[in-house]
């Protein structure tokens, strides 16, 4: 009976300590990133600039077209 309880005790301890040892040595410590992620604020800033540029071009086209139509109406009357 003593041998069985000693075997079970050794088995339990080996499973408990082996599980923690594998978990600690299984994952390497994080090192420096060779491919760093891009800064999200820079991409958001560039996107906003493109949107603002498109809006400016569309508004400029509306103003240009409106003045052109107004000039043609003034000449015809």
Helices and strands as residue ranges (DSSP letters): H 2-26, H 40-76
